[in-house]
């Protein structure tokens, strides 16, 4: 007699298991025995089959993300201990705020590691970000710097609206014209360097104003009276062109023209931008490729948190500059966009973890909304989750909790690292440890530093 048993399979079991395998064992996704069943195709298949160097950076990125996770949660009840994979696999099988942070920080880690490898030349298929010739004054910050705006070195010249100072093809920075309270960034004109030298001082009546070649547009000619050109320092052709008290002056539609040729204002793109766009793209190819065709709430939440992690890297690119000039003077600055320290990325995501939003699926089946109607919709930067966190006070093999027994706590703190919260009201044990440190250091010519060894006694409190 044949008997049949019905086995219920959770619709999220595959995606959950796959999600934990991708982060805890990236090579498992690419193993040949799993390729057929998982139907690897497209960009993910290319990564698995051809890009061994890229897979190496993906490994580094995941490890970087988990290490930063441990660093950010070292004082929390859940300390993101990823070396115990059985525990982390249980955490990743759910959709709590802890899971949201892990997905975000690992996506950020892959983006960071791949971007860094591009800059260092470790990946053949990419290089550092190049600067396309964009119109001055434009504000297209995509790519974290490859499409960045020209900005002068002096303070106050980097405003996004109205006061953008823009360079002309001859390297002279000017301020755009302003008409009343409204400013049109495209409506600027320049006196080129050669024209100032040739026409400005000798023949002010014939000085020409025209749009720079990179901005396009037709040439405008004006012959204002009383235009003066004052000599600038550092060999500049002029530092200011202004309307005099006598004469008609500049036309009303062009009330002011300020040419900035001081040494502190010279600025140009240079160096090698960190190619964050490539890092974002490869992070998506590896982590999101098998999720894009799904629309369940778990998948939507995970894709959202992955994007939030990448955005934390991309939006905090910073400008780094190097001065050039004789005797330490900063005659010219060469600037490029650089990745922020990854600890700053982790700190930013930790802030979003503290303010994460619990969400539920909408009726359309393709989006989510806050579980509480009084809470505003989460932004692209926010972390989201669907399940409440477990109790991490006691060890629990089913939930992945390792408990807080034996964890060090701060007896004077009332926060999450304090003994009252960390130890879950079980109390704490007190002990003293001896810590060696260098002291009484002195410099001996030449060139040696000698130090004594001092022993400090420190109080240590651990949870019972």
Helices and strands as residue ranges (DSSP letters): H 13-24, H 26-30, H 32-38, H 42-49, H 52-72, H 85-92, H 97-120, G 142-144, E 165-167, E 173-175, H 193-195, I 196-200, G 204-206, G 213-215, E 228-230, E 240-242, G 252-254, E 259-260, G 263-265, E 267-269, H 276-287, H 297-314, E 318-324, G 326-328, E 332-338, H 342-354, E 357-361, E 368-370, E 384-385, E 395-396, E 401-402, E 408-409, H 419-422, E 428-444, E 448-463
